[in-house]
Every structure is written in structure tokens, then in C-alpha cells.
Amino acid sequence: MSVDGEAVRLRTEEDEPGWEVDPEDEWGVAVLATVGRQLRLRREAIGMRVADFAAAVKYGEDLVYKVECGKRIPRQEYLAKADEVLGAGGLLSAAWEDVKKVRYPKRVRELGKLEAQAVEIALYSNHNVHGLLQTEEHMRALFDAWLPAYSDEETERMVAARMARRSIFERSPAPMLSVVQEEVTLRRPVGGRMVWRRQLERLLEFGQLRNVSIQVMPTDCEDHFGTGGLIEVLKFPDGTAVGRSEGAFSGRPVSEPKQLRILELRYGMIRAQALMPRESRALIEQMLGET
């Protein structure tokens, strides 16, 4: 296609993989259906054909149709350009505030919402450094090692979602965060030594916060209550709580007092076995000196 005699390459699905909405994400589907309908109605209201609109926003007609049908997550620049072309006065651009949340998987959104409401967060992580404590470079290295491989777009979405969860540290008051981290996760140089070094430095920075407690579970601990895997317990201002563990209740989130007591008992025993925060900090500093 050409505009004023100059060839223009329109963006296609090959340029933007990984921007489909999960059909099981009811809220996400509803958001995209609403935004797509608004785009189509405004385009039709000014009598613009799909082909002309596609050329104006520099996207292929197939992508335009999918966005208008709610089958495709539009980028921020797409909405901004559509707003300009259709003369929407900023209304389409403003839709990005909802659309950008749809990029994140439903489970990640729900977890981020719970973390944003919690006043206490207890975490035990045994496979990797917990997501809330990861540097951006460490996140990317973990996602790059995933099989089957994520596309670049999928990696960007996952990193953005995980980074957004860290906004809990900007709250006032911030939640109390207690973390028990397996020693082996701190000795694995994911992403290379410079990325690993920065991750250790980041843990030391977090450990200095008054609302954060980081403990390391020594690898040579013989009696270990954390063999059931990851544990998360979040407590809220109204006294309610929710928790989950890979090794209990099929990994499902639970909120019944009896079930929560089991998770809290396991977490309490794990904390008792782990190094104290001061000892943990000394070990992390030792690891950092060895890099």
C-alpha cells in the first residue's frame, strides 16, 4: 500500500504475536468487546471504510477487524492514533487504562489485586526468588528460560505484569512482608553473573525496609517442613485472609479458617527453621562477595 506515493508497510499479526485475549477471562473479553464496539461505531459514524481506517493507523485490515470484534488487544499507540483519526477527543485514548490490564493474565490480575489490599503478606519460595523481590533483568532471564518459549511480546506482557505488582511497596502504609527464601534459589546465577549480582543486591535493599523481613532457608537443613512447595498467605484489614500452597488443597486458593491454619502452621515452622534476618543478610552479603 502507498500513501502520497510512498510505500507504507502495515502492521500485521506476525508483528504483534501474543496479544489475543483469553476467552475464559470474562472481564477482559467484556472490556475488549466494549472498546472494539466504540471503535467501530465511531468509524462508521464518520463514514470511514475499514480499508481507509487501516491505512490511516498503519495497521492491516485483519487486525482492525479483530480489534473491532473484541478478539485482539489494541496497543496504546493504536488507540491514540484511532482517537486522532476518528476525532474522539481523547475518549478512545482513555480506554487504555482498562485495556492495559487485559494484557495481564487473569490470575496475575487477581493476585495483584489481593496483594494491593493485603496488610500482611507471608511468602515461602523454593523454586526461584519470589516475583515480588525479582529485578526486571532476573524476571526476563526466567521467562526466557521457559519451555515452550514465550514470544518477545508475551515476555514483555509477563514482565510488565510482575513489575506492576511491586506497586505494593509504594503504598502508605505498606504491607508487612515476610519472606522465606530457599538458599539454592540465591546461588543459581540465572541470567548470568551480573544479573545474579544485581538480584542479590536487590534482596539486600529490600531487607533494609522496615516492613520487610527476609530469611534464608539453609540447603543443609535436615528436617524441612517446606517440601510441599510454595506457600502464600495474605491477610486483609477486615481480619479475613486467603492463602495457597503447591502442596495443599490441590494448589487452590483457600480462605476457610481451618485450611488457613494448616498453611500458617507450615509457614511458621519453616520460619522457625530458617536463618534469622540478620544471619540471612550476612549470608547474602557473603554470596555477593563471592561473585
C-alpha positions, 0 to 999 in steps of 0.5 A: 500500500502507498500513501502520497506515493510512498510505500507504507508497510502495515502492521500485521499479526506476525508483528504483534504475536501474543496479544489475543485475549483469553476467552475464559477471562470474562472481564477482559473479553467484556472490556475488549468487546466494549472498546472494539464496539466504540471503535467501530461505531465511531468509524462508521459514524464518520463514514470511514471504510475499514480499508481507509481506517487501516491505512490511516493507523498503519495497521492491516485490515485483519487486525482492525477487524479483530480489534473491532470484534473484541478478539485482539488487544489494541496497543496504546499507540493504536488507540491514540492514533484511532482517537486522532483519526476518528476525532474522539477527543481523547475518549478512545485514548482513555480506554487504555487504562482498562485495556492495559490490564487485559494484557495481564493474565487473569490470575496475575490480575487477581493476585495483584489485586489481593496483594494491593489490599493485603496488610500482611503478606507471608511468602515461602519460595523454593523454586526461584526468588519470589516475583515480588523481590525479582529485578526486571533483568532476573524476571526476563532471564526466567521467562526466557528460560521457559519451555515452550518459549514465550514470544518477545511480546508475551515476555514483555506482557509477563514482565510488565505484569510482575513489575506492576505488582511491586506497586505494593511497596509504594503504598502508605502504609505498606504491607508487612512482608515476610519472606522465606527464601530457599538458599539454592534459589540465591546461588543459581546465577540465572541470567548470568553473573551480573544479573545474579549480582544485581538480584542479590543486591536487590534482596539486600535493599529490600531487607533494609525496609522496615516492613520487610523481613527476609530469611534464608532457608539453609540447603543443609537443613535436615528436617524441612517442613517446606517440601510441599512447595510454595506457600502464600498467605495474605491477610486483609484489614477486615481480619479475613485472609486467603492463602495457597500452597503447591502442596495443599488443597490441590494448589487452590486458593483457600480462605476457610479458617481451618485450611488457613491454619494448616498453611500458617502452621507450615509457614511458621515452622519453616520460619522457625527453621530458617536463618534469622534476618540478620544471619540471612543478610550476612549470608547474602552479603557473603554470596555477593562477595563471592561473585 
